[in-house]
Amino acid sequence: MPLSAVICDVETTGLNPQKDEIIEIALLRLENGEITGQFHSLVRPGGPVPPFIRRLTGLDEPALAGAPTLQEILPAVMSFIGSSPLLGHHISFDRDFLQAALGRALPNKLFDTRELARILLPTAPSYKLSNLCRLLGIRQEAPHRALSDTLATASLYRLLLERAAGLGGAVLADLADLLQQASSPWAEEISCLARMPGCAGASAFHRDNAPKEEWPGYPLPPSWEGLPRLLCPGGPLASNLSNYEYRPQQVQMVAAVAQALEEGKFLVLEAGTGTGKTIGYLLPAMYRALTSGEKVVVATRTINLQDQLWRKDIPLLQRALGWPCHVALVKGRQNYLCLQRWYNALHAPTRTKEEAAFLARILVWCQETATGDRAELNLNAREQELWLSLSADGETCEGYSCPFAAQSCYLTRMKKEAEAAHLIITNHSLLLSDLRVESRLLPRYEVLVVDEAHHLEEAATEQMTRAVSRNAFFRWLSGLSHALEKLSRWTPEKEPEAWHNSLRDARKATRHLLQQGELFFSALHRLVMQKAAPAQYEAPYFLRLQPQENVKATLLPQPYGDNFMLSLEETLAVLSALHRHLKEGAFPHGHLPRELSHYIKEGRAMKEELEGIIEGLFENHAYWAEAHEGESHNCLLCAAPVRVDHILHEQLYRTPKAIVFTSATLTVNGSFAYFTERTGLNLLPPERLSFLRLDSPFAYNSQSLLCVVKDLPLPKDKPDEKYYNALVHALDQLAGTVDGRMLVLYTSHRALRETYRRLKPLCEQKDICLLAQSLNGNRWQLVKEFCSAEKAILLGLSSFWEGVDLSEAALSCVVIVKLPFLPPYLPLTGARLEELASQGKDGFHHLSLPQAVIRFRQGFGRLIRTARDRGVIVVLDGRLITKKYGRYFLNSLPLSNHIKGSLPFIAARIFQWLHPGGSHISASTT
């Protein structure tokens, strides 16, 4: 039977129960799933209601003026609650406010529907009550009002119980055991549900094997020259796609890509925003795969674009054309659940509360997933770490000897789908890492499309970078300790004393290694913080290492470095001896020897990386130590290739017959030279290369206005009070001019945090919602909240410079705080500048400036996303017009004019241009 409890929800003036106040409270008595009683009251606070709360709830001082105080209604509230359990969404929040009002602890048991939703809806994109209501179709009359929220919570609770009942008795029994180990109050409820009639069956390894959709089919053109006609008015795309727009640039792109694939060329193609480049290359890619039998791989940099291709663009083309083109999505091994490791984890004798709660979520997910892809899951940071113990790691994979290999293995299924596919969607990371491993995930392919190609050098650098971090080391050591704990429960029939001595030595060695690791990484963290590059003023902090200076003796913390490496070597030797005992004995659990072997291999790889970095053994590499702030004091040692052009030339360009490199930003000042030099395309014979630049179809001169404020202080490496005050004043004035609806792009975490702190009270006075990356939620949450708010300012860092689309109603202004030059104190940037100087080249014009221009163009592209958008771009860095290199930025934009002037002048012209009746602005040199 459903829980009998009191559902509670309070609305408050803030998040701190010690200083903020309750302004509304609602209670519902729930008995056997039915509402049998209700208490609801507004509450008059002692102080003002903040603007954000007024906007969120609609409650202000006049509305609350006639309400009773909390102390007046508190006796009735507590009488209604009595000794009943409290049920609510994030119920501890409500409980804490009631306890603060009472001045004592509440003994009532708590049941949190947010916790239950996280367990039973592991793939939900958000666990906010309002978002869950939308997801499940629950009607919510007035979100963020107490009575409405309690009624919604009651409905949510009933639906979650129905979902749980559908899991079946066997799964529910396992789920109850895991929740019991996690000390969850929901364990008893789930256990009762498991014993109810009708909850039988349901395998823990259920699969959804629904048949794939069949398409009617549209005739393939007899040759690639016929492809552009498919996009013309009256063609299959225009007839079958809603809101289809004919774009000549897209037609040109289809023809150019198709010709390059036919002729076996390497095409470098810049397609401006709005060209429709995904269909521009997907159409000829699908045609080539179907007519030639060659596999085509499409690689993207970001998950957003990968998901757009997989979930939107490809299904649209398939429905419109009906071509029988089979598509597969391929990701790295760690993205897939290993059923053998999952089975072992599910039947492990002991686990922590945290691990049990995580496994409970995975157990529910296993009943619904057909892919085993962790992207389906909504995991927090700690759960992402726990996932690694369940993922399909190459070292522990048993291959075809695994009991799950034949039918169930997600990785095997993905490989088979890729082998059978015409078109394969993947990412830059897997594309490049797959070139270096023996057990490849990608099948042999003949044609490659690299989208978001401006990131190719960065992706290749990441794949070739060698790094050992404090966090990774202790994660390895923790996993190893767990494996040894499991081994300790077994005693062999033969030579038990020798076995126990070997196991004892291994556990002793790992404890000693733990101590030495703590000493080493703590000393390394202190050293980096003391000697970090002088120009730095924010984390992470970098210490460049020069191998020729005998790093081991002079720069690494001694004697901790020697002691740590010696302890690591001794531990690996002892573990190898223990593994030999396992191989010689009749060990009953075959996965544990393989698990130990995995940790030994991982430890040896870590030791080799450390030695290589410390001794400077990797040629053409930059070396550095890095330290982060925070509780973990994470630090790492790194070595990264200074150049990847020859690596890409040798490893990526040799096999495919044709490659298309495309992005909205590949040129600098109209030239592809920077991209071809950095990626090694200039090493190919000229006749194999072709280039095409397609302008955006948008009318930028009428849709957008570029403004440069010239009277602000120039940004410095270490901004001072004068700069921050001027920056905040500028943003405040611009926000008033554009009525919120503003995206502000930063290059510095600290500058963003300082701005947020100073700007927040000003925004509250104007009833503007201020959002900041890393301070108010993840990227998805910030975008959603920004677009739903009537007036909002979003402060964003690197991930907001590209790949973010904000609705036209939400965005009127993009502010670029500072030209996005990478700081020269970054070790890899410094090494690349030095390498260019050694060749007699100007590093600024060959590296720093082109990098900044491309990033600037990406930021500029956030504003105009459709032909209906209209808005302004404001640059607060006067160097754009005062430095000679500013023309490179301006010449790379799809605008022929801009205005410049003082902040008041700019604000006035923006207001005039944005608002109805304002005259159109032309170029100005004010």
PyMOL commands that set and color helices and strands:
alter all, ss='L'
color gray80, all
select helices_A, chain A and resi 51-57+61-64+70-81+91-102+113-120+129-136+146-165+169-181+186-194+224-231+236-240+248-263+277-292+303-321+333-335+339-346+353-366+374-376+381-387+399-401+410-420+428-433+453-464+470-487+496-531+547-549+551-554+560-584+591-615+645-651+673-679+681-683+686-688+700-703+721-738+749-765+779-788+798-800+827-838+843-860+879-882+886-891+903-914
alter helices_A, ss='H'
color red, helices_A
select strands_A, chain A and resi 5-12+22-31+34-42+86-88+110-112+266-271+296-300+327-329+423-427+447-450+466-469+541-545+621-627+635-641+658-663+689-694+704-709+742-745+769-772+792-796+813-816+871-875+899-901
alter strands_A, ss='S'
color yellow, strands_A
deselect
rebuild
show_as cartoon
